[in-house]
Amino acid sequence: MIESCRKPSLPLALLPIVLTFLVLGTQLFIFDTFTPHVPLVIGIALTAVLGRYLNCAWQDMEEGMLHVVSIGLPAVGILILVGMITGVWISSGTVPTLIYYGLDVLSPEVFLAAAAILCAVVSVSLGTSWGTVGTVGLALMGIGAGFGIPVYWTAGAVVSGAFFGDKVSPLSDTTNLAPAVTGVNLFDHIRNMMPTTLPAMLIALIIYAVAGFSMVGDEAASFARITAINTGLADNFTLSLWTILPVVLVIGLAVMRMPAMPVLFMGVVLGGLTALLFQDAPVKDIFAYAFSGYEITTGVEEIDGLLNRGGIQSMTWVITLLLIALSFGGILESTGCMQAIIEAVVKRARSFGSLQSSAIGSAIATNVVAGDPYLSITLTGRMFGPVYRGMKYSMLNLSRATEEGGTLVSPLIPWNAGGAVVITSLGLGVYSGNMEHLLYIPLAFACWLSPLIGILYAWTGWFSPKASKEEEARWEAQGEEIMDVDYVQNQTRSRVYRVN
């Protein structure tokens, strides 16, 4: 919060957020379009007007926005690379080959569960859910279409697997961010997430298995569709195990713990070489595929609808949304609106159950309002830390809460960066009116079951560790802020002090 600003009251802090959502709702339900960019820009303007009323200087608000935008710039880099790799891997025959062999090898009955497992494995290896969704996820959408499985079911399974893997991967940026903000060890953080993450994924896999067996329809019709897709792919691409080499090498580099962006860029280079050697694609066209995406007309509707996509340009919608959402979150933070809202939530946390639920809920609310998982993790971790330390609960509980409400809920919010990546990369067409494809949100079971299980544990006391003597000593040595326990228990005036 800017030092010169007056602290806003809770109603005043909520005002620009409520007005922004009214504009967003008007656009969605009255104008029947879903482009949240302009409503969020209006939200920035409304918050700036409030900031001036609170005596905040515009320059300071601008610096606050730029600071938060800078936090999200690595995500912009990943989005650019995902767009490039999608266009190039289609042109190289990598994605078509995965679809072709997937239709031959996978059974329709177990496809959804297998898709979730495959995405989880790839996401753990790559350390990026967005990269997984834009590459392997795209291929799985084609396989699902061949089996006649509804788009939103396949998308739900892909999202469940990809974001489950992202949450437990030591290579993931958000999995590294959460323990960094809360001051806990990375691998302790990952181990502490298992009690919520594994049951959620297990339940999701059971549901996908049951749904797969119940959704398989007329075998003759499915076989005809699969034959048409595979024939179209074989007629237009050179398909071989060599064209899968980019996937194998990228996963291999990720397993060697190389950073995500260099790995994804190597995927672009390997895909370009594969397109050059096996598909006879001119170098000029490969550059075009990386920038503006791949285009093909095969006469098979499923193939054309799936493979005409990719390129940097396909990600501009998402990138601009991410930058605007980050700016909105930044100005809400710099004017003190976010702080006032979260503090109001914290003051009502009388028990550990209510505290953990509030932390998860605040991360979700920040995801909804600011549209960015990075901001939801950092804000929640910073604001709730003193209360956890004051109640003598391990900060591992808070790091888990930020991931459950931040990382996992991100893809379930269409205007959030995670949701926008899912909708764009998987070609769900929500922005062009296919609103029924938003059904992937309730079908991404692993993403919303994990926070619910975390809240259950908080109220029962299961898997909710108290701070050890070593952790308390570390707080003292590092001079961490601790909120007076009397404040939490008796709802008295906030008294925050520093342990010396």
C-alpha positions in Angstrom: 0.0 0.0 0.0 1.2 3.5 -0.8 2.3 5.3 2.3 0.7 8.6 1.4 -2.7 6.9 0.9 -5.5 6.9 3.5 -6.6 3.4 4.4 -9.9 2.7 2.7 -12.8 1.3 4.7 -14.1 -2.1 3.7 -17.2 -0.8 1.8 -14.9 1.7 -0.1 -12.4 -1.0 -0.9 -15.1 -3.2 -2.3 -16.7 -0.5 -4.4 -14.4 -0.6 -7.5 -14.5 -4.4 -7.5 -18.3 -4.5 -7.3 -18.7 -1.9 -10.0 -16.2 -3.8 -12.2 -18.1 -7.0 -11.9 -21.4 -5.2 -12.7 -19.8 -4.1 -16.0 -18.5 -7.6 -16.6 -21.9 -9.1 -15.9 -23.6 -6.6 -18.2 -21.2 -7.6 -21.0 -21.7 -11.3 -20.4 -25.4 -11.6 -19.7 -26.9 -8.6 -21.6 -24.5 -8.0 -24.5 -23.9 -11.8 -24.7 -20.1 -11.5 -25.3 -17.2 -12.6 -23.2 -14.2 -10.3 -23.5 -13.3 -9.2 -20.0 -10.5 -6.9 -21.2 -12.6 -3.7 -21.3 -14.4 -4.2 -18.0 -11.1 -4.8 -16.3 -9.7 -1.6 -17.8 -12.7 0.3 -16.5 -12.0 -1.3 -13.2 -8.5 0.1 -13.2 -9.9 3.6 -14.0 -12.5 3.3 -11.2 -9.8 2.2 -8.7 -7.6 5.1 -9.8 -10.4 7.5 -9.1 -10.8 6.0 -5.6 -7.0 6.2 -5.2 -7.0 9.9 -5.8 -9.8 10.3 -3.3 -7.6 8.5 -0.8 -4.8 10.9 -1.6 -2.7 8.3 -3.6 -0.5 9.9 -6.2 -1.0 8.6 -9.8 2.7 8.0 -10.2 2.7 5.7 -7.1 -0.4 3.8 -8.4 1.3 3.4 -11.8 4.4 2.0 -10.1 2.3 -0.4 -8.1 0.7 -1.7 -11.4 4.1 -2.0 -13.1 5.5 -3.9 -10.1 2.8 -6.5 -10.2 3.0 -6.7 -14.0 6.7 -7.4 -13.7 5.9 -10.4 -11.4 3.8 -11.9 -14.2 6.2 -11.3 -17.1 7.7 -14.9 -16.9 4.1 -16.1 -17.5 4.0 -14.0 -20.7 7.2 -15.7 -21.9 5.7 -19.1 -21.4 2.5 -18.1 -23.2 4.5 -16.9 -26.2 6.4 -20.2 -26.3 3.2 -22.3 -25.9 1.7 -20.5 -28.9 4.9 -21.1 -31.0 5.2 -24.7 -29.9 1.5 -25.4 -30.7 1.8 -24.1 -34.3 5.2 -25.8 -35.0 4.3 -29.2 -33.4 1.1 -29.4 -35.6 3.1 -28.6 -38.7 5.9 -31.1 -37.7 3.3 -33.9 -37.5 4.0 -34.3 -33.8 0.4 -33.5 -32.7 -1.2 -35.4 -35.6 1.0 -38.5 -34.8 0.0 -38.4 -31.1 -3.7 -38.3 -32.2 -3.2 -41.1 -34.7 -1.6 -43.5 -32.4 -3.7 -42.4 -29.5 -6.8 -43.4 -31.4 -5.3 -46.8 -32.2 -3.9 -47.6 -28.7 -6.3 -46.0 -26.2 -9.6 -47.5 -25.3 -12.6 -45.1 -25.3 -13.7 -46.5 -22.0 -10.5 -45.6 -20.2 -9.6 -42.6 -22.3 -10.6 -39.8 -19.8 -8.7 -41.4 -16.9 -5.7 -42.1 -19.1 -5.8 -38.5 -20.4 -5.7 -37.1 -16.8 -2.8 -39.4 -15.9 -0.8 -38.6 -19.0 -1.3 -34.8 -18.5 -0.2 -35.2 -14.8 3.0 -37.0 -15.8 3.9 -34.5 -18.5 3.1 -31.5 -16.3 5.2 -32.9 -13.4 8.1 -33.4 -16.0 7.7 -30.0 -17.6 6.7 -28.0 -14.5 4.1 -26.1 -16.5 0.4 -26.8 -16.7 0.1 -24.2 -19.5 2.7 -25.9 -21.6 1.0 -29.3 -21.0 -2.4 -28.0 -22.0 -1.1 -26.4 -25.2 0.8 -29.5 -26.4 -0.3 -32.9 -25.1 -3.7 -31.5 -24.0 -4.4 -30.4 -27.6 -3.6 -33.9 -28.9 -5.9 -35.4 -26.4 -8.7 -33.2 -27.5 -8.4 -34.7 -30.9 -8.4 -38.2 -29.6 -11.4 -37.5 -27.5 -13.2 -36.1 -30.6 -12.4 -39.3 -32.4 -14.0 -41.3 -29.6 -17.1 -39.1 -29.7 -16.5 -37.9 -26.1 -18.0 -34.5 -25.4 -15.3 -31.7 -25.6 -15.9 -30.5 -22.1 -15.3 -33.9 -20.6 -12.0 -34.2 -22.3 -11.1 -30.7 -21.3 -12.0 -31.4 -17.7 -9.7 -34.4 -17.6 -6.9 -32.5 -19.3 -7.2 -29.6 -16.8 -7.3 -32.0 -13.8 -4.2 -33.8 -14.8 -2.2 -30.7 -16.0 -2.8 -28.6 -12.9 -2.4 -31.5 -10.5 1.0 -32.1 -12.0 1.9 -28.4 -11.9 1.0 -28.3 -8.2 3.4 -31.1 -7.2 6.2 -30.5 -9.6 9.4 -29.0 -8.1 10.0 -27.4 -11.5 6.7 -25.4 -11.4 6.9 -21.6 -10.9 3.8 -21.5 -8.6 5.0 -24.5 -6.6 8.3 -22.6 -6.0 6.5 -19.3 -5.4 4.2 -20.5 -2.6 7.0 -21.8 -0.3 9.1 -18.7 -1.1 6.4 -16.3 0.0 5.6 -18.3 3.2 9.2 -19.1 4.1 9.0 -22.9 4.0 11.2 -25.6 2.3 10.1 -26.5 -1.2 10.1 -30.3 -0.7 8.4 -30.0 2.7 5.7 -27.9 0.9 5.2 -30.6 -1.8 5.0 -33.4 0.8 2.4 -31.4 2.8 0.2 -31.0 -0.3 -0.1 -34.8 -0.8 -2.9 -35.4 1.7 -5.2 -33.1 -0.2 -3.9 -33.5 -3.8 -3.7 -37.3 -4.0 -7.3 -38.0 -2.7 -8.7 -35.3 -5.0 -6.9 -36.9 -8.0 -7.9 -40.4 -7.0 -11.6 -39.4 -6.8 -11.3 -37.6 -10.2 -9.8 -40.7 -11.8 -12.6 -42.9 -10.5 -15.3 -40.5 -11.8 -13.5 -40.3 -15.2 -13.3 -44.1 -15.4 -17.0 -44.5 -14.6 -18.0 -41.7 -17.0 -15.9 -43.3 -19.8 -17.7 -46.6 -19.6 -21.1 -44.9 -19.5 -20.5 -42.5 -22.4 -19.2 -45.0 -25.0 -22.0 -45.1 -27.6 -22.5 -46.8 -30.9 -19.3 -48.6 -31.6 -19.9 -48.6 -35.4 -20.3 -44.9 -35.4 -17.2 -44.4 -33.3 -15.2 -46.7 -35.5 -16.3 -44.8 -38.6 -15.3 -41.5 -37.0 -11.9 -42.8 -35.9 -11.2 -44.3 -39.4 -12.1 -40.9 -41.0 -9.8 -39.0 -38.7 -6.9 -41.4 -39.0 -7.2 -41.5 -42.8 -7.3 -37.7 -43.0 -4.2 -37.5 -40.8 -2.3 -40.1 -42.8 -3.2 -38.4 -46.1 -1.9 -35.0 -45.0 1.1 -35.8 -42.7 4.1 -38.1 -42.6 3.4 -40.1 -39.5 6.1 -42.0 -37.7 7.7 -42.5 -34.3 10.3 -40.0 -35.4 7.8 -37.2 -35.4 7.2 -37.8 -31.7 10.9 -37.2 -31.0 10.3 -33.5 -29.9 7.9 -34.7 -27.1 10.4 -37.3 -25.9 13.3 -34.9 -25.9 11.4 -32.0 -24.3 10.2 -34.3 -21.4 13.8 -35.7 -21.1 15.2 -32.1 -20.8 12.6 -31.3 -18.2 13.4 -34.5 -16.2 17.0 -33.2 -16.2 15.6 -30.1 -14.3 16.2 -27.6 -17.0 14.1 -24.4 -16.6 10.7 -24.4 -18.3 11.3 -21.6 -20.8 14.5 -23.0 -22.3 12.9 -26.4 -22.5 9.9 -25.1 -24.3 12.1 -23.1 -26.7 14.0 -26.3 -27.5 10.7 -27.8 -28.2 10.0 -25.1 -30.8 13.4 -25.7 -32.4 13.1 -29.5 -32.4 9.5 -29.2 -33.8 10.8 -26.9 -36.6 13.6 -29.4 -37.5 11.0 -32.2 -37.6 8.7 -30.2 -39.9 11.7 -29.5 -42.2 12.9 -33.1 -42.3 9.7 -35.1 -42.3 7.0 -32.9 -43.6 9.1 -31.0 -46.2 7.9 -27.7 -44.8 9.9 -24.7 -46.1 11.7 -22.7 -43.4 9.6 -19.6 -44.3 6.4 -21.5 -43.5 7.8 -22.8 -40.2 8.4 -19.2 -39.1 4.8 -18.4 -40.2 3.4 -21.4 -38.2 5.3 -20.2 -35.1 3.9 -16.7 -35.5 0.4 -17.0 -36.9 -0.4 -20.7 -36.4 -1.0 -23.7 -38.7 -3.7 -23.8 -41.4 -4.9 -26.9 -43.2 -8.1 -28.0 -45.1 -8.5 -31.8 -45.1 -12.2 -32.1 -45.6 -12.5 -33.8 -42.2 -14.3 -31.4 -39.9 -12.7 -32.8 -36.7 -9.2 -32.4 -38.1 -9.7 -29.0 -39.5 -11.3 -27.7 -36.3 -8.5 -29.1 -34.2 -5.4 -28.4 -36.2 -6.0 -24.9 -37.4 -4.6 -23.1 -34.4 -1.4 -22.1 -32.6 1.2 -19.4 -33.1 2.1 -16.3 -31.1 -0.9 -14.4 -32.4 -3.3 -17.0 -30.9 -1.9 -16.0 -27.5 -2.3 -12.3 -27.8 -5.9 -12.5 -26.4 -4.6 -14.2 -23.3 -1.4 -12.1 -22.9 -3.4 -8.8 -23.1 -5.9 -10.2 -20.6 -3.1 -11.2 -18.3 -1.4 -7.8 -18.4 -4.7 -6.0 -17.8 -5.6 -8.3 -15.0 -2.2 -7.9 -13.4 -2.5 -4.1 -13.6 -6.0 -4.3 -12.0 -4.5 -6.4 -9.2 -1.6 -4.0 -8.8 -3.7 -0.9 -8.5 -6.0 -2.6 -6.0 -3.0 -3.6 -3.9 -1.2 -0.2 -4.1 -4.4 1.7 -3.1 -4.9 -0.6 -0.1 -8.1 -2.1 -1.3 -6.8 -5.7 -1.3 -5.3 -5.2 2.2 -8.5 -3.8 3.6 -10.5 -6.7 2.3 -8.1 -9.5 3.4 -7.7 -7.8 6.8 -11.5 -7.9 7.3 -11.4 -11.6 6.5 -8.5 -12.2 8.9 -10.3 -10.5 11.8 -13.1 -13.0 11.7 -10.8 -16.0 11.9 -11.4 -17.2 15.4 -10.1 -20.8 15.0 -7.7 -22.6 12.8 -10.5 -24.0 10.7 -11.8 -20.6 9.9 -8.3 -19.2 9.4 -7.4 -21.9 6.8 -10.8 -21.6 5.1 -10.3 -17.8 4.9 -6.8 -18.2 3.4 -8.1 -20.6 0.7 -11.1 -18.4 0.1 -9.0 -15.2 -0.1 -6.7 -16.9 -2.7 -9.8 -17.9 -4.7 -11.3 -14.4 -4.4 -8.0 -12.8 -5.5 -8.0 -15.2 -8.5 -11.5 -14.1 -9.4 -10.9 -10.3 -8.8 -7.4 -9.9 -10.1 -7.4 -12.7 -12.7 -3.9 -13.9 -11.8 -2.7 -17.0 -9.8 0.7 -15.4 -9.0 -1.0 -12.4 -7.3 -3.4 -14.7 -5.4 -0.4 -16.7 -4.0 1.7 -13.7 -3.0 -1.0 -11.5 -1.5 -2.5 -14.3 0.5 0.9 -15.5 1.7 1.9 -12.0 2.8 -1.3 -11.0 4.5 -2.1 -14.2 6.4 1.5 -15.1 7.5 1.4 -13.1 10.9 -1.8 -14.8 11.9 -0.6 -18.3 11.3 2.6 -17.5 13.3 0.5 -15.9 16.1 -1.7 -19.1 16.4 1.5 -21.2 16.3 0.5 -23.2 13.3 3.1 -24.2 10.7 3.5 -22.0 7.7 3.2 -25.2 5.6 -0.6 -24.9 6.1 -0.6 -21.5 4.6 1.7 -22.5 1.6 -0.8 -25.3 0.9 -3.8 -23.0 1.2 -2.3 -20.5 -1.4 -1.7 -23.3 -3.9 -5.2 -24.8 -3.4 -6.9 -21.5 -3.8 -4.4 -20.1 -6.3 -2.9 -22.6 -8.6 -5.8 -25.1 -8.8 -8.6 -22.6 -9.0 -7.0 -20.5 -11.7 -8.1 -22.6 -14.7 -11.7 -22.7 -13.4 -12.1 -18.9 -13.8 -12.6 -18.0 -17.5 -11.1 -14.5 -17.3 -8.2 -15.6 -15.1 -4.9 -16.2 -16.9 -5.2 -20.0 -16.3 -8.7 -20.2 -17.5 -7.9 -18.1 -20.6 -5.0 -20.4 -21.5 -7.2 -23.5 -21.2 -10.0 -22.0 -23.3 -7.6 -20.7 -26.0 -5.2 -23.7 -26.1 -7.9 -26.4 -26.2 -10.0 -24.5 -28.7 -13.1 -24.5 -26.6 -14.6 -21.5 -28.5 -16.2 -19.9 -25.4 -15.3 -16.4 -26.6 -17.2 -17.0 -29.8 -20.3 -18.2 -28.1 -19.8 -21.9 -27.3 -20.7 -21.3 -23.6 -21.7 -24.9 -23.0 -18.0 -25.8 -23.2 -17.6 -24.0 -19.8 -18.9 -27.3 -18.4 -15.2 -28.3 -18.3 -15.1 -26.2 -15.0 -17.2 -28.6 -12.8 -15.7 -31.6 -14.7 -12.1 -30.6 -13.7 -12.7 -32.5 -10.4 -9.1 -32.6 -9.1 -9.0 -28.8 -9.2 -11.9 -28.0 -7.0 -12.0 -31.1 -4.8 -8.5 -30.4 -3.4 -9.5 -27.0 -1.8 -12.6 -28.7 -0.3 -10.6 -31.5 1.2 -8.1 -28.9 2.6 -11.0 -27.1 4.3 -12.3 -30.4 5.7 -8.8 -31.2 7.2 -8.6 -27.7 8.7 -11.9 -28.1 10.6 -11.1 -31.7 11.7 -7.5 -31.0 12.6 -6.2 -33.7 10.2 -2.9 -33.0 8.4 -2.8 -29.5 10.0 0.6 -29.4 11.6 1.4 -27.0 14.5 4.7 -25.1 14.3 7.7 -27.0 15.6 10.1 -25.5 18.1 12.6 -25.2 15.2 10.2 -23.3 13.1 9.3 -20.9 15.9 13.0 -20.4 16.5 13.4 -19.6 12.8 10.7 -17.0 13.0 12.5 -15.4 15.9 15.9 -15.4 14.1 14.4 -14.0 10.9 12.3 -11.3 12.7 9.0 -12.4 11.2 5.9 -10.5 12.0 3.5 -12.2 14.5 0.0 -11.1 15.2 -1.0 -11.1 18.9 -3.0 -14.3 19.7 -5.5 -12.2 21.7 -6.4 -10.4 18.5 -7.3 -13.6 16.8 -9.2 -15.2 19.7 -10.9 -12.2 21.2 -11.4 -10.0 18.1 -9.7 -7.1 19.8 -7.9 -4.3 18.1 -5.1 -5.5 15.9 -1.7 -5.4 17.6 1.2 -6.6 15.4 4.6 -6.8 16.8 8.0 -8.1 15.7 9.8 -10.8 17.6 13.3 -9.9 18.4 
